[in-house]
Amino acid sequence: MDSLPSGLSNTQKDELMDQVKQQIAVANAQELLTKMTEKCFKKCISKPGTSLDNSEQKCIAMCMDRYMDSWNLVSRTYGVRIQKERNRMS
Amino acid sequence: MTDFGDSFAPPPPQGKDDKELQEFLFVEKQKAQFNAQIHEFNDFCWDKCVEKPGSKLDSKTETCLTNCVDRFIDVSLLITNRFAQLLQKSGGV
């Protein structure tokens, strides 16, 4: 990693950290949005018609909720596993 | 991808001024990598495990998802170890 500009004041440092955190959060949300759109389109729109009908919209809403459930479950499982692997190695 | 070893080593010591920022960036990078990995797992485990999205994830789907993550990591570790063995046997690096 390149060395960081030195001589930042504390406020500047805090601002920088906030910015980094925010940018990461935005990138994360974008990734989730892209994936969710792709996955739920695949699941819910089998034959694209002239408009999104009611059942398709309901399916999309449900799919979004389930995708986030799944994301959270995967996150928990991965976290537990990492903890286990770390304990095994130390 | 799943790099359980080095990525958990503490950051190398730097100038005192940058230390706080370095540590902050190190932690944020870890978190970002963790998140990226979850996106990837969820991407293909969703395809493997979820049929028609219902009003909630049923227990069969939940089991499938947790197994999917754990078995993927197993495979990743297995392949990494075996690959290292193959390299050693062939006198490679």
N, CA and C atoms of all chains as a GROMACS GRO file, in nm:
protein
  549
    1MET      N    1   0.084  -0.120   0.000
    1MET     CA    2   0.000   0.000   0.000
    1MET      C    3   0.088   0.125   0.000
    2ASP      N    4   0.050   0.222  -0.078
    2ASP     CA    5   0.125   0.348  -0.079
    2ASP      C    6   0.114   0.413   0.057
    3SER      N    7   0.216   0.489   0.093
    3SER     CA    8   0.208   0.556   0.221
    3SER      C    9   0.107   0.669   0.210
    4LEU      N   10   0.038   0.694   0.317
    4LEU     CA   11  -0.069   0.793   0.316
    4LEU      C   12  -0.011   0.932   0.337
    5PRO      N   13  -0.083   1.034   0.290
    5PRO     CA   14  -0.036   1.170   0.313
    5PRO      C   15  -0.025   1.194   0.463
    6SER      N   16   0.090   1.241   0.506
    6SER     CA   17   0.106   1.261   0.650
    6SER      C   18   0.063   1.402   0.685
    7GLY      N   19   0.052   1.428   0.811
    7GLY     CA   20   0.018   1.562   0.855
    7GLY      C   21  -0.129   1.596   0.841
    8LEU      N   22  -0.214   1.496   0.838
    8LEU     CA   23  -0.358   1.523   0.837
    8LEU      C   24  -0.402   1.563   0.978
    9SER      N   25  -0.488   1.661   0.984
    9SER     CA   26  -0.542   1.696   1.115
    9SER      C   27  -0.643   1.589   1.157
   10ASN      N   28  -0.679   1.590   1.282
   10ASN     CA   29  -0.772   1.489   1.330
   10ASN      C   30  -0.908   1.497   1.262
   11THR      N   31  -0.954   1.618   1.236
   11THR     CA   32  -1.082   1.633   1.166
   11THR      C   33  -1.072   1.577   1.026
   12GLN      N   34  -0.959   1.608   0.960
   12GLN     CA   35  -0.942   1.555   0.824
   12GLN      C   36  -0.939   1.404   0.824
   13LYS      N   37  -0.875   1.350   0.925
   13LYS     CA   38  -0.867   1.205   0.937
   13LYS      C   39  -1.007   1.144   0.952
   14ASP      N   40  -1.085   1.204   1.042
   14ASP     CA   41  -1.220   1.154   1.065
   14ASP      C   42  -1.304   1.164   0.938
   15GLU      N   43  -1.287   1.276   0.866
   15GLU     CA   44  -1.362   1.294   0.742
   15GLU      C   45  -1.327   1.186   0.642
   16LEU      N   46  -1.196   1.162   0.632
   16LEU     CA   47  -1.148   1.060   0.538
   16LEU      C   48  -1.206   0.923   0.573
   17MET      N   49  -1.204   0.890   0.700
   17MET     CA   50  -1.256   0.761   0.743
   17MET      C   51  -1.405   0.748   0.712
   18ASP      N   52  -1.478   0.857   0.740
   18ASP     CA   53  -1.621   0.855   0.711
   18ASP      C   54  -1.646   0.834   0.564
   19GLN      N   55  -1.566   0.904   0.482
   19GLN     CA   56  -1.583   0.891   0.338
   19GLN      C   57  -1.559   0.749   0.291
   20VAL      N   58  -1.450   0.691   0.342
   20VAL     CA   59  -1.418   0.554   0.304
   20VAL      C   60  -1.532   0.460   0.342
   21LYS      N   61  -1.581   0.475   0.465
   21LYS     CA   62  -1.690   0.389   0.511
   21LYS      C   63  -1.814   0.404   0.424
   22GLN      N   64  -1.842   0.529   0.389
   22GLN     CA   65  -1.961   0.555   0.310
   22GLN      C   66  -1.949   0.495   0.171
   23GLN      N   67  -1.831   0.512   0.112
   23GLN     CA   68  -1.811   0.459  -0.023
   23GLN      C   69  -1.821   0.308  -0.024
   24ILE      N   70  -1.769   0.244   0.079
   24ILE     CA   71  -1.779   0.099   0.088
   24ILE      C   72  -1.925   0.057   0.102
   25ALA      N   73  -1.999   0.130   0.184
   25ALA     CA   74  -2.140   0.097   0.204
   25ALA      C   75  -2.218   0.112   0.074
   26VAL      N   76  -2.189   0.218  -0.001
   26VAL     CA   77  -2.258   0.240  -0.129
   26VAL      C   78  -2.224   0.127  -0.227
   27ALA      N   79  -2.097   0.093  -0.236
   27ALA     CA   80  -2.055  -0.014  -0.327
   27ALA      C   81  -2.124  -0.145  -0.291
   28ASN      N   82  -2.135  -0.170  -0.160
   28ASN     CA   83  -2.199  -0.292  -0.113
   28ASN      C   84  -2.346  -0.296  -0.151
   29ALA      N   85  -2.413  -0.184  -0.133
   29ALA     CA   86  -2.555  -0.176  -0.166
   29ALA      C   87  -2.576  -0.192  -0.316
   30GLN      N   88  -2.485  -0.134  -0.394
   30GLN     CA   89  -2.497  -0.146  -0.540
   30GLN      C   90  -2.482  -0.290  -0.585
   31GLU      N   91  -2.385  -0.356  -0.524
   31GLU     CA   92  -2.362  -0.497  -0.558
   31GLU      C   93  -2.487  -0.580  -0.527
   32LEU      N   94  -2.543  -0.556  -0.409
   32LEU     CA   95  -2.663  -0.630  -0.370
   32LEU      C   96  -2.778  -0.602  -0.466
   33LEU      N   97  -2.793  -0.476  -0.503
   33LEU     CA   98  -2.900  -0.436  -0.594
   33LEU      C   99  -2.886  -0.503  -0.730
   34THR      N  100  -2.764  -0.500  -0.783
   34THR     CA  101  -2.739  -0.561  -0.914
   34THR      C  102  -2.771  -0.710  -0.912
   35LYS      N  103  -2.720  -0.778  -0.808
   35LYS     CA  104  -2.739  -0.921  -0.799
   35LYS      C  105  -2.887  -0.956  -0.781
   36MET      N  106  -2.954  -0.879  -0.695
   36MET     CA  107  -3.093  -0.905  -0.668
   36MET      C  108  -3.178  -0.888  -0.794
   37THR      N  109  -3.150  -0.783  -0.869
   37THR     CA  110  -3.224  -0.757  -0.992
   37THR      C  111  -3.206  -0.873  -1.090
   38GLU      N  112  -3.082  -0.915  -1.106
   38GLU     CA  113  -3.052  -1.024  -1.198
   38GLU      C  114  -3.122  -1.154  -1.156
   39LYS      N  115  -3.107  -1.189  -1.026
   39LYS     CA  116  -3.162  -1.315  -0.977
   39LYS      C  117  -3.314  -1.314  -0.981
   40CYS      N  118  -3.375  -1.205  -0.942
   40CYS     CA  119  -3.520  -1.202  -0.932
   40CYS      C  120  -3.584  -1.187  -1.070
   41PHE      N  121  -3.515  -1.122  -1.160
   41PHE     CA  122  -3.565  -1.120  -1.297
   41PHE      C  123  -3.570  -1.262  -1.351
   42LYS      N  124  -3.463  -1.335  -1.328
   42LYS     CA  125  -3.456  -1.473  -1.375
   42LYS      C  126  -3.567  -1.559  -1.317
   43LYS      N  127  -3.591  -1.542  -1.184
   43LYS     CA  128  -3.690  -1.626  -1.117
   43LYS      C  129  -3.833  -1.588  -1.154
   44CYS      N  130  -3.858  -1.460  -1.171
   44CYS     CA  131  -3.998  -1.415  -1.177
   44CYS      C  132  -4.049  -1.384  -1.317
   45ILE      N  133  -3.962  -1.349  -1.408
   45ILE     CA  134  -4.009  -1.308  -1.541
   45ILE      C  135  -3.972  -1.417  -1.640
   46SER      N  136  -4.062  -1.510  -1.660
   46SER     CA  137  -4.027  -1.620  -1.750
   46SER      C  138  -4.045  -1.578  -1.896
   47LYS      N  139  -4.151  -1.502  -1.920
   47LYS     CA  140  -4.173  -1.451  -2.055
   47LYS      C  141  -4.207  -1.303  -2.047
   48PRO      N  142  -4.112  -1.215  -2.077
   48PRO     CA  143  -4.139  -1.072  -2.062
   48PRO      C  144  -4.256  -1.025  -2.149
   49GLY      N  145  -4.358  -0.969  -2.086
   49GLY     CA  146  -4.473  -0.920  -2.160
   49GLY      C  147  -4.465  -0.770  -2.183
   50THR      N  148  -4.578  -0.708  -2.216
   50THR     CA  149  -4.575  -0.564  -2.245
   50THR      C  150  -4.565  -0.480  -2.118
   51SER      N  151  -4.601  -0.540  -2.003
   51SER     CA  152  -4.580  -0.469  -1.877
   51SER      C  153  -4.558  -0.573  -1.768
   52LEU      N  154  -4.514  -0.527  -1.649
   52LEU     CA  155  -4.501  -0.619  -1.536
   52LEU      C  156  -4.640  -0.642  -1.480
   53ASP      N  157  -4.689  -0.765  -1.486
   53ASP     CA  158  -4.824  -0.786  -1.431
   53ASP      C  159  -4.816  -0.804  -1.279
   54ASN      N  160  -4.934  -0.810  -1.221
   54ASN     CA  161  -4.945  -0.813  -1.076
   54ASN      C  162  -4.869  -0.928  -1.011
   55SER      N  163  -4.884  -1.045  -1.069
   55SER     CA  164  -4.820  -1.160  -1.007
   55SER      C  165  -4.668  -1.150  -1.019
   56GLU      N  166  -4.622  -1.091  -1.128
   56GLU     CA  167  -4.478  -1.072  -1.143
   56GLU      C  168  -4.425  -0.975  -1.038
   57GLN      N  169  -4.500  -0.868  -1.017
   57GLN     CA  170  -4.457  -0.771  -0.917
   57GLN      C  171  -4.453  -0.831  -0.777
   58LYS      N  172  -4.554  -0.914  -0.748
   58LYS     CA  173  -4.557  -0.981  -0.618
   58LYS      C  174  -4.438  -1.074  -0.605
   59CYS      N  175  -4.411  -1.147  -0.711
   59CYS     CA  176  -4.298  -1.240  -0.712
   59CYS      C  177  -4.167  -1.166  -0.688
   60ILE      N  178  -4.151  -1.053  -0.755
   60ILE     CA  179  -4.028  -0.974  -0.739
   60ILE      C  180  -4.011  -0.929  -0.593
   61ALA      N  181  -4.120  -0.880  -0.534
   61ALA     CA  182  -4.113  -0.834  -0.396
   61ALA      C  183  -4.072  -0.947  -0.302
   62MET      N  184  -4.134  -1.063  -0.322
   62MET     CA  185  -4.105  -1.179  -0.238
   62MET      C  186  -3.960  -1.224  -0.260
   63CYS      N  187  -3.921  -1.225  -0.385
   63CYS     CA  188  -3.786  -1.268  -0.421
   63CYS      C  189  -3.680  -1.178  -0.356
   64MET      N  190  -3.706  -1.047  -0.358
   64MET     CA  191  -3.612  -0.954  -0.293
   64MET      C  192  -3.596  -0.986  -0.145
   65ASP      N  193  -3.709  -1.006  -0.078
   65ASP     CA  194  -3.703  -1.037   0.066
   65ASP      C  195  -3.628  -1.167   0.091
   66ARG      N  196  -3.656  -1.267   0.009
   66ARG     CA  197  -3.586  -1.396   0.028
   66ARG      C  198  -3.438  -1.385  -0.005
   67TYR      N  199  -3.405  -1.302  -0.105
   67TYR     CA  200  -3.264  -1.288  -0.140
   67TYR      C  201  -3.187  -1.228  -0.022
   68MET      N  202  -3.251  -1.132   0.045
   68MET     CA  203  -3.185  -1.072   0.161
   68MET      C  204  -3.178  -1.169   0.278
   69ASP      N  205  -3.283  -1.250   0.297
   69ASP     CA  206  -3.277  -1.355   0.399
   69ASP      C  207  -3.158  -1.446   0.372
   70SER      N  208  -3.150  -1.486   0.247
   70SER     CA  209  -3.043  -1.576   0.207
   70SER      C  210  -2.907  -1.513   0.231
   71TRP      N  211  -2.895  -1.386   0.196
   71TRP     CA  212  -2.769  -1.314   0.216
   71TRP      C  213  -2.728  -1.314   0.362
   72ASN      N  214  -2.826  -1.288   0.448
   72ASN     CA  215  -2.797  -1.284   0.591
   72ASN      C  216  -2.758  -1.421   0.645
   73LEU      N  217  -2.825  -1.523   0.596
   73LEU     CA  218  -2.793  -1.659   0.639
   73LEU      C  219  -2.652  -1.698   0.594
   74VAL      N  220  -2.621  -1.669   0.470
   74VAL     CA  221  -2.488  -1.698   0.417
   74VAL      C  222  -2.382  -1.622   0.496
   75SER      N  223  -2.411  -1.498   0.528
   75SER     CA  224  -2.319  -1.416   0.605
   75SER      C  225  -2.291  -1.478   0.742
   76ARG      N  226  -2.397  -1.521   0.810
   76ARG     CA  227  -2.380  -1.583   0.942
   76ARG      C  228  -2.300  -1.712   0.932
   77THR      N  229  -2.335  -1.795   0.832
   77THR     CA  230  -2.266  -1.923   0.815
   77THR      C  231  -2.118  -1.901   0.789
   78TYR      N  232  -2.088  -1.807   0.701
   78TYR     CA  233  -1.948  -1.778   0.666
   78TYR      C  234  -1.872  -1.726   0.789
   79GLY      N  235  -1.937  -1.639   0.865
   79GLY     CA  236  -1.875  -1.585   0.986
   79GLY      C  237  -1.840  -1.693   1.086
   80VAL      N  238  -1.935  -1.783   1.109
   80VAL     CA  239  -1.913  -1.894   1.202
   80VAL      C  240  -1.796  -1.980   1.154
   81ARG      N  241  -1.793  -2.005   1.023
   81ARG     CA  242  -1.689  -2.092   0.968
   81ARG      C  243  -1.549  -2.028   0.981
   82ILE      N  244  -1.542  -1.899   0.954
   82ILE     CA  245  -1.414  -1.829   0.967
   82ILE      C  246  -1.365  -1.837   1.111
   83GLN      N  247  -1.456  -1.817   1.204
   83GLN     CA  248  -1.420  -1.825   1.345
   83GLN      C  249  -1.365  -1.964   1.377
   84LYS      N  250  -1.432  -2.065   1.323
   84LYS     CA  251  -1.390  -2.204   1.349
   84LYS      C  252  -1.251  -2.230   1.292
   85GLU      N  253  -1.228  -2.182   1.169
   85GLU     CA  254  -1.098  -2.205   1.105
   85GLU      C  255  -0.987  -2.131   1.180
   86ARG      N  256  -1.020  -2.015   1.231
   86ARG     CA  257  -0.919  -1.939   1.305
   86ARG      C  258  -0.883  -2.010   1.434
   87ASN      N  259  -0.984  -2.063   1.502
   87ASN     CA  260  -0.957  -2.135   1.626
   87ASN      C  261  -0.873  -2.259   1.600
   88ARG      N  262  -0.902  -2.325   1.487
   88ARG     CA  263  -0.832  -2.448   1.454
   88ARG      C  264  -0.684  -2.420   1.428
   89MET      N  265  -0.657  -2.300   1.376
   89MET     CA  266  -0.519  -2.270   1.337
   89MET      C  267  -0.436  -2.212   1.451
   90SER      N  268  -0.504  -2.158   1.551
   90SER     CA  269  -0.425  -2.095   1.658
   90SER      C  270  -0.400  -2.191   1.773
   91MET      N  271  -0.900  -1.686  -0.326
   91MET     CA  272  -1.016  -1.634  -0.256
   91MET      C  273  -1.007  -1.656  -0.106
   92THR      N  274  -1.063  -1.763  -0.051
   92THR     CA  275  -1.064  -1.777   0.094
   92THR      C  276  -0.924  -1.787   0.149
   93ASP      N  277  -0.876  -1.678   0.197
   93ASP     CA  278  -0.740  -1.672   0.246
   93ASP      C  279  -0.746  -1.657   0.397
   94PHE      N  280  -0.748  -1.772   0.465
   94PHE     CA  281  -0.766  -1.766   0.610
   94PHE      C  282  -0.638  -1.728   0.682
   95GLY      N  283  -0.527  -1.748   0.615
   95GLY     CA  284  -0.398  -1.730   0.682
   95GLY      C  285  -0.356  -1.586   0.693
   96ASP      N  286  -0.287  -1.541   0.590
   96ASP     CA  287  -0.220  -1.412   0.596
   96ASP      C  288  -0.311  -1.293   0.621
   97SER      N  289  -0.434  -1.303   0.569
   97SER     CA  290  -0.519  -1.184   0.575
   97SER      C  291  -0.553  -1.147   0.719
   98PHE      N  292  -0.528  -1.237   0.813
   98PHE     CA  293  -0.559  -1.202   0.951
   98PHE      C  294  -0.436  -1.156   1.029
   99ALA      N  295  -0.324  -1.154   0.961
   99ALA     CA  296  -0.204  -1.104   1.028
   99ALA      C  297  -0.219  -0.954   1.048
  100PRO      N  298  -0.166  -0.902   1.158
  100PRO     CA  299  -0.178  -0.758   1.182
  100PRO      C  300  -0.099  -0.682   1.078
  101PRO      N  301  -0.138  -0.557   1.051
  101PRO     CA  302  -0.067  -0.477   0.950
  101PRO      C  303   0.074  -0.448   0.997
  102PRO      N  304   0.166  -0.434   0.904
  102PRO     CA  305   0.302  -0.404   0.943
  102PRO      C  306   0.311  -0.266   1.007
  103PRO      N  307   0.399  -0.248   1.105
  103PRO     CA  308   0.409  -0.118   1.172
  103PRO      C  309   0.454  -0.010   1.076
  104GLN      N  310   0.396   0.107   1.087
  104GLN     CA  311   0.427   0.219   0.999
  104GLN      C  312   0.460   0.342   1.082
  105GLY      N  313   0.481   0.453   1.015
  105GLY     CA  314   0.504   0.577   1.087
  105GLY      C  315   0.391   0.605   1.183
  106LYS      N  316   0.422   0.664   1.298
  106LYS     CA  317   0.321   0.682   1.404
  106LYS      C  318   0.200   0.761   1.357
  107ASP      N  319   0.225   0.857   1.267
  107ASP     CA  320   0.117   0.942   1.217
  107ASP      C  321   0.010   0.861   1.144
  108ASP      N  322   0.058   0.769   1.062
  108ASP     CA  323  -0.034   0.694   0.976
  108ASP      C  324  -0.096   0.574   1.043
  109LYS      N  325  -0.047   0.544   1.162
  109LYS     CA  326  -0.083   0.416   1.221
  109LYS      C  327  -0.234   0.396   1.234
  110GLU      N  328  -0.299   0.500   1.284
  110GLU     CA  329  -0.443   0.488   1.304
  110GLU      C  330  -0.515   0.464   1.172
  111LEU      N  331  -0.474   0.542   1.070
  111LEU     CA  332  -0.536   0.526   0.938
  111LEU      C  333  -0.506   0.389   0.879
  112GLN      N  334  -0.383   0.346   0.894
  112GLN     CA  335  -0.345   0.214   0.841
  112GLN      C  336  -0.432   0.105   0.902
  113GLU      N  337  -0.448   0.113   1.034
  113GLU     CA  338  -0.528   0.012   1.102
  113GLU      C  339  -0.673   0.018   1.057
  114PHE      N  340  -0.722   0.141   1.045
  114PHE     CA  341  -0.859   0.160   1.000
  114PHE      C  342  -0.880   0.098   0.862
  115LEU      N  343  -0.787   0.129   0.770
  115LEU     CA  344  -0.799   0.076   0.634
  115LEU      C  345  -0.786  -0.076   0.631
  116PHE      N  346  -0.699  -0.127   0.715
  116PHE     CA  347  -0.683  -0.272   0.723
  116PHE      C  348  -0.814  -0.340   0.762
  117VAL      N  349  -0.878  -0.286   0.865
  117VAL     CA  350  -1.004  -0.343   0.912
  117VAL      C  351  -1.113  -0.329   0.806
  118GLU      N  352  -1.120  -0.210   0.744
  118GLU     CA  353  -1.223  -0.188   0.642
  118GLU      C  354  -1.202  -0.279   0.522
  119LYS      N  355  -1.077  -0.303   0.488
  119LYS     CA  356  -1.047  -0.391   0.376
  119LYS      C  357  -1.093  -0.534   0.406
  120GLN      N  358  -1.065  -0.577   0.530
  120GLN     CA  359  -1.111  -0.710   0.573
  120GLN      C  360  -1.262  -0.721   0.560
  121LYS      N  361  -1.330  -0.619   0.609
  121LYS     CA  362  -1.477  -0.622   0.605
  121LYS      C  363  -1.526  -0.626   0.460
  122ALA      N  364  -1.461  -0.546   0.374
  122ALA     CA  365  -1.502  -0.542   0.234
  122ALA      C  366  -1.479  -0.678   0.167
  123GLN      N  367  -1.366  -0.742   0.199
  123GLN     CA  368  -1.339  -0.874   0.142
  123GLN      C  369  -1.441  -0.976   0.190
  124PHE      N  370  -1.473  -0.969   0.318
  124PHE     CA  371  -1.574  -1.058   0.376
  124PHE      C  372  -1.707  -1.040   0.302
  125ASN      N  373  -1.747  -0.915   0.283
  125ASN     CA  374  -1.872  -0.886   0.214
  125ASN      C  375  -1.871  -0.934   0.070
  126ALA      N  376  -1.760  -0.911   0.001
  126ALA     CA  377  -1.750  -0.955  -0.139
  126ALA      C  378  -1.766  -1.106  -0.147
  127GLN      N  379  -1.707  -1.176  -0.050
  127GLN     CA  380  -1.718  -1.322  -0.048
  127GLN      C  381  -1.862  -1.366  -0.025
  128ILE      N  382  -1.932  -1.296   0.060
  128ILE     CA  383  -2.073  -1.330   0.084
  128ILE      C  384  -2.156  -1.310  -0.042
  129HIS      N  385  -2.130  -1.201  -0.113
  129HIS     CA  386  -2.202  -1.180  -0.239
  129HIS      C  387  -2.180  -1.297  -0.333
  130GLU      N  388  -2.055  -1.342  -0.340
  130GLU     CA  389  -2.023  -1.452  -0.430
  130GLU      C  390  -2.091  -1.581  -0.387
  131PHE      N  391  -2.081  -1.615  -0.258
  131PHE     CA  392  -2.147  -1.735  -0.206
  131PHE      C  393  -2.297  -1.728  -0.231
  132ASN      N  394  -2.356  -1.614  -0.198
  132ASN     CA  395  -2.500  -1.603  -0.209
  132ASN      C  396  -2.543  -1.615  -0.355
  133ASP      N  397  -2.461  -1.565  -0.444
  133ASP     CA  398  -2.489  -1.574  -0.586
  133ASP      C  399  -2.509  -1.719  -0.631
  134PHE      N  400  -2.408  -1.803  -0.609
  134PHE     CA  401  -2.429  -1.937  -0.662
  134PHE      C  402  -2.506  -2.030  -0.570
  135CYS      N  403  -2.505  -2.006  -0.438
  135CYS     CA  404  -2.586  -2.091  -0.349
  135CYS      C  405  -2.735  -2.064  -0.369
  136TRP      N  406  -2.767  -1.941  -0.402
  136TRP     CA  407  -2.907  -1.907  -0.435
  136TRP      C  408  -2.951  -1.990  -0.556
  137ASP      N  409  -2.868  -1.993  -0.659
  137ASP     CA  410  -2.902  -2.070  -0.778
  137ASP      C  411  -2.918  -2.218  -0.746
  138LYS      N  412  -2.833  -2.269  -0.656
  138LYS     CA  413  -2.838  -2.410  -0.623
  138LYS      C  414  -2.956  -2.445  -0.534
  139CYS      N  415  -2.991  -2.355  -0.442
  139CYS     CA  416  -3.082  -2.394  -0.333
  139CYS      C  417  -3.224  -2.339  -0.341
  140VAL      N  418  -3.242  -2.224  -0.402
  140VAL     CA  419  -3.375  -2.161  -0.397
  140VAL      C  420  -3.452  -2.188  -0.525
  141GLU      N  421  -3.570  -2.252  -0.508
  141GLU     CA  422  -3.653  -2.281  -0.625
  141GLU      C  423  -3.740  -2.159  -0.654
  142LYS      N  424  -3.867  -2.165  -0.612
  142LYS     CA  425  -3.953  -2.049  -0.627
  142LYS      C  426  -3.954  -1.973  -0.496
  143PRO      N  427  -3.920  -1.844  -0.496
  143PRO     CA  428  -3.920  -1.770  -0.369
  143PRO      C  429  -4.059  -1.765  -0.308
  144GLY      N  430  -4.074  -1.812  -0.183
  144GLY     CA  431  -4.203  -1.814  -0.115
  144GLY      C  432  -4.211  -1.704  -0.011
  145SER      N  433  -4.305  -1.720   0.083
  145SER     CA  434  -4.323  -1.615   0.184
  145SER      C  435  -4.214  -1.619   0.290
  146LYS      N  436  -4.143  -1.730   0.300
  146LYS     CA  437  -4.020  -1.732   0.379
  146LYS      C  438  -3.928  -1.842   0.330
  147LEU      N  439  -3.803  -1.838   0.373
  147LEU     CA  440  -3.711  -1.946   0.335
  147LEU      C  441  -3.751  -2.069   0.416
  148ASP      N  442  -3.784  -2.180   0.349
  148ASP     CA  443  -3.819  -2.298   0.430
  148ASP      C  444  -3.691  -2.364   0.483
  149SER      N  445  -3.712  -2.456   0.578
  149SER     CA  446  -3.594  -2.510   0.648
  149SER      C  447  -3.506  -2.592   0.555
  150LYS      N  448  -3.568  -2.652   0.455
  150LYS     CA  449  -3.489  -2.729   0.358
  150LYS      C  450  -3.393  -2.636   0.282
  151THR      N  451  -3.447  -2.522   0.242
  151THR     CA  452  -3.364  -2.424   0.171
  151THR      C  453  -3.254  -2.369   0.261
  152GLU      N  454  -3.291  -2.343   0.386
  152GLU     CA  455  -3.191  -2.290   0.480
  152GLU      C  456  -3.077  -2.388   0.500
  153THR      N  457  -3.112  -2.516   0.517
  153THR     CA  458  -3.008  -2.618   0.533
  153THR      C  459  -2.920  -2.624   0.410
  154CYS      N  460  -2.985  -2.619   0.294
  154CYS     CA  461  -2.911  -2.623   0.168
  154CYS      C  462  -2.812  -2.507   0.160
  155LEU      N  463  -2.856  -2.388   0.199
  155LEU     CA  464  -2.769  -2.270   0.192
  155LEU      C  465  -2.649  -2.281   0.285
  156THR      N  466  -2.675  -2.323   0.411
  156THR     CA  467  -2.561  -2.336   0.503
  156THR      C  468  -2.466  -2.446   0.456
  157ASN      N  469  -2.521  -2.558   0.410
  157ASN     CA  470  -2.435  -2.665   0.357
  157ASN      C  471  -2.355  -2.617   0.237
  158CYS      N  472  -2.420  -2.541   0.153
  158CYS     CA  473  -2.355  -2.490   0.032
  158CYS      C  474  -2.231  -2.408   0.067
  159VAL      N  475  -2.245  -2.319   0.163
  159VAL     CA  476  -2.132  -2.237   0.205
  159VAL      C  477  -2.020  -2.323   0.265
  160ASP      N  478  -2.059  -2.410   0.359
  160ASP     CA  479  -1.958  -2.492   0.426
  160ASP      C  480  -1.887  -2.588   0.331
  161ARG      N  481  -1.964  -2.649   0.242
  161ARG     CA  482  -1.900  -2.743   0.148
  161ARG      C  483  -1.813  -2.670   0.047
  162PHE      N  484  -1.853  -2.550   0.010
  162PHE     CA  485  -1.767  -2.475  -0.084
  162PHE      C  486  -1.632  -2.446  -0.019
  163ILE      N  487  -1.635  -2.408   0.108
  163ILE     CA  488  -1.509  -2.379   0.178
  163ILE      C  489  -1.427  -2.508   0.192
  164ASP      N  490  -1.496  -2.620   0.222
  164ASP     CA  491  -1.426  -2.750   0.229
  164ASP      C  492  -1.354  -2.778   0.098
  165VAL      N  493  -1.426  -2.761  -0.012
  165VAL     CA  494  -1.368  -2.789  -0.144
  165VAL      C  495  -1.249  -2.696  -0.169
  166SER      N  496  -1.267  -2.570  -0.134
  166SER     CA  497  -1.159  -2.474  -0.154
  166SER      C  498  -1.034  -2.514  -0.077
  167LEU      N  499  -1.052  -2.557   0.050
  167LEU     CA  500  -0.937  -2.598   0.131
  167LEU      C  501  -0.875  -2.726   0.078
  168LEU      N  502  -0.962  -2.820   0.040
  168LEU     CA  503  -0.915  -2.949  -0.012
  168LEU      C  504  -0.831  -2.930  -0.137
  169ILE      N  505  -0.883  -2.850  -0.227
  169ILE     CA  506  -0.812  -2.827  -0.353
  169ILE      C  507  -0.681  -2.752  -0.329
  170THR      N  508  -0.686  -2.657  -0.240
  170THR     CA  509  -0.563  -2.583  -0.209
  170THR      C  510  -0.455  -2.676  -0.154
  171ASN      N  511  -0.495  -2.761  -0.058
  171ASN     CA  512  -0.397  -2.853   0.001
  171ASN      C  513  -0.344  -2.953  -0.100
  172ARG      N  514  -0.437  -3.009  -0.178
  172ARG     CA  515  -0.393  -3.109  -0.275
  172ARG      C  516  -0.305  -3.047  -0.382
  173PHE      N  517  -0.340  -2.929  -0.421
  173PHE     CA  518  -0.260  -2.858  -0.521
  173PHE      C  519  -0.119  -2.833  -0.468
  174ALA      N  520  -0.111  -2.796  -0.341
  174ALA     CA  521   0.021  -2.773  -0.281
  174ALA      C  522   0.102  -2.903  -0.280
  175GLN      N  523   0.034  -3.015  -0.250
  175GLN     CA  524   0.101  -3.145  -0.250
  175GLN      C  525   0.153  -3.181  -0.388
  176LEU      N  526   0.068  -3.156  -0.488
  176LEU     CA  527   0.108  -3.186  -0.626
  176LEU      C  528   0.231  -3.105  -0.665
  177LEU      N  529   0.228  -2.979  -0.627
  177LEU     CA  530   0.342  -2.892  -0.659
  177LEU      C  531   0.470  -2.944  -0.593
  178GLN      N  532   0.456  -2.986  -0.466
  178GLN     CA  533   0.572  -3.036  -0.393
  178GLN      C  534   0.627  -3.161  -0.458
  179LYS      N  535   0.536  -3.253  -0.495
  179LYS     CA  536   0.577  -3.380  -0.555
  179LYS      C  537   0.649  -3.359  -0.686
  180SER      N  538   0.597  -3.265  -0.763
  180SER     CA  539   0.659  -3.241  -0.893
  180SER      C  540   0.786  -3.157  -0.881
  181GLY      N  541   0.822  -3.129  -0.759
  181GLY     CA  542   0.946  -3.054  -0.736
  181GLY      C  543   0.934  -2.907  -0.772
  182GLY      N  544   0.811  -2.863  -0.780
  182GLY     CA  545   0.790  -2.720  -0.812
  182GLY      C  546   0.819  -2.634  -0.691
  183VAL      N  547   0.775  -2.513  -0.700
  183VAL     CA  548   0.805  -2.417  -0.593
  183VAL      C  549   0.742  -2.460  -0.462
   0.00000   0.00000   0.00000
